[in-house]
Amino acid sequence: MADLGRVLIVIGAVAMVAGLAFIVLGRANIPLGRLPGDIVYRGKNSTFYFPLATSILVSVVLSVVMYLIERFRR
């Protein structure tokens, strides 16, 4: 049970950091979610939104960060 508690604490900390990052990025006028490759379809009664370019950008940034963390741990 103690391991589960630690995992939940880490997940909560990651969620808090992600939330703070979204707040800071929103105030800095960085257009995440409105990049040229993001797909938005607005119909009469519905809207479909798929942030393709934003997802790729976030994936690349997180991959580089994780690579650097792993490299400096050695």
Secondary structure as UniProt FT lines:
FT   HELIX           2..27
FT   TURN            28..29
FT   TURN            32..33
FT   TURN            36..37
FT   STRAND          39..42
FT   STRAND          47..50
FT   HELIX           52..73
//
